[in-house]
Amino acid sequence: MVEHQDELCNVERKERIDLYKEALKENSIDKDLWFEIGVKLENISEFKHALNAFEKIIEIDCNDVDAWYCKYLL
């Protein structure tokens, strides 16, 4: 039962990642989207990828305090 739930979570996670990628194709400079992605990645312990998302926000807007804070925490 637990294995099945883990597999389901992995499928859902993959689907969410695909949706985020699709959204970024349409608007790669959307800071809010990058932030949401960074937080989601951090929540699933994908720290390197989360850091990349927060750094992307800083590229877009070097004054984004929330992105700097999240980057610092990682």
N, C-alpha and C positions, 0 to 999 in steps of 0.2 A: 504494500500500500504506500509506504513512504517513498520507495523508488519511483512509483508511478507519479506521485506528487512532485518529486524532484524533476522528472522528465517533463511534466507539464509546465513547471516553472521555467525550465530552460527553453521550452518552445515559446512561451509567452514572452520571455526576455528577448529572444531572437526576433520575434515579431515586433516588439517595441523598438528595438534597435533599428530594424529595417524601416519602420515608420519615421523615426528621427532622421535617418539618412535621407529618406525621400523629402522630408520637410527642409532639410538643409540644402538640398539641390535647388530648391525654389528660392531660398533666402539664406545664404550662407553668412550674412552679417547680422542675423537676428540674435542680439545679445541674450534676450530672455530664453530663447530656445537653447542656446549654448549653455546657459546657466542651468536650465532644467536637466539637460543631458549630463552636465558635470555632477550635479547632485545625485542623479540616479546612478551614475557610475560609481560614485563614492559609496553609496548605500550598498552596492553589491561588491564592494572591496576591489574595484577596478581603479586603483588609485592613480596609476600612470596615465590611463586614459582620461580620468577625471581632471588631472592636472593639465593635460593638453586642452581640454575644453575650457578651463578657466584661463589658460594662457591665450586662447583664441579670443576670449572676451577682452582681455587686456590689449591685444593687438587692435581690436576694433575701437576700444575706448580705454585709453590708458588711465583715465580717472575713475574707473568703475571700482569703487571701494569694496563692494561685496566680492567681486572676483579676486581682488588682491587679498582679501581676508581669507577666502576659501583656499587660495593658493598657499598662503602662509600656513594654514592649518594642515595641509597635506605634507 
